[in-house]
Amino acid sequence: MAIKKQFLKSKPVCKVTFSLPAEDAKKVSVVGSFNEWNAKKAPLKKLKNGTFKGTLDLEAGSSYEFKYVVDGVYVNDDAADAYAWNDFAGAENGVINI
């Protein structure tokens, strides 16, 4: 699992690339407070090596809670900046600080 942040000089946006190795998975999305936890808004693309990858533009100076949805199962990223307890989900979410 990996998260890569690339800050743009021209505007207060950070291009965040999410990568998740999941060879046997059919469908992977990243969901979070940046997309109303909607898996359809940020599907990741499967690469030939079995890694799912996608890039989102997120506003700089913010923190977001997120998780991956791997074939319908929620998974945290071990490369998250932090973790936050979520009473609604009854579990921890990953946190990314931009």
N, C-alpha and C positions, 0 to 999 in steps of 0.2 A: 504494500500500500504506500502511496506517495501523494504528496501535495506540493505543487510548485506554484510560487507566487511571482508574477511579473508586473511591477507597477508601471503605469504609463505616465510619461512626463507631461503629455498634452492635456490630460484630464484626471480628475480624482477617482480613477478606476484601477482595479487590479485584475489582471487576467489570471484566474486560478485554474490550474490543470489538476484534475483528480484522476488518479490511476489506481486500478484495483486488479491484481492477478486473480482470475477466476475462470480457468480453462473449461471447467465442466458446466459453467452457468450459461443459460440461454439469454437472460435479460438482466442488465444492471442499470440502475439509475442512481443519481445522487439527489437527495431531498433535504430540505432544511428550511430555516426561517427566511431564506432568500427567495424561495419559490412556493410558499404556502404548503410545504411538505407534499407536493404533487409530483409523483414519479414520472408523469407524462411530460413534464416541463424540462427535464434534464436527463434524458437517456444517455448512457455512455456507449461508445462505439467499440465493438470487439475487434482487436487487432489480431494478426496472424499468430502471434506468440501466446494468445490466450488472455492477454491483459485487456481490460476495458478502460477506455480513456475518454475524457471530455473536458472542455474548457468553458468556464463561465466568467462573465464580467461582473465583478462585485464591487460595490462602493467602498472606497478606501476610508479608513478611520472607523470602521464598524466591526462588530463581532457577530458571528452567525452560528447557530446550532445546526448540525447536519448529521446525516447517516447515509449509508448506501442501502439500496434495496436490491438484494441478490435473489432472483427468482422468488420474490415475495417475502423474503426474510430480511429483517433489518439488521445491519452489521455496522459496528463502529470502525473508524480508521485508527490504527495504532500510531499514525503520524499526526493526529489532531494536536492543536496547540494546547488544548485543555479538555476537560469533560465537565458536563453540568447535569445534575439530576433533574429529571422531568417527571413530575407527579402524574401527568396525564398518561404518559407511556409506561410509567412504573419502571423506568430504566434510565441509564445515562446516555446522553447524546454527546457526540464530539463537538468541539468548539473550534472555529477558525477565526483568528484575529487578523484583520486586514489593516 
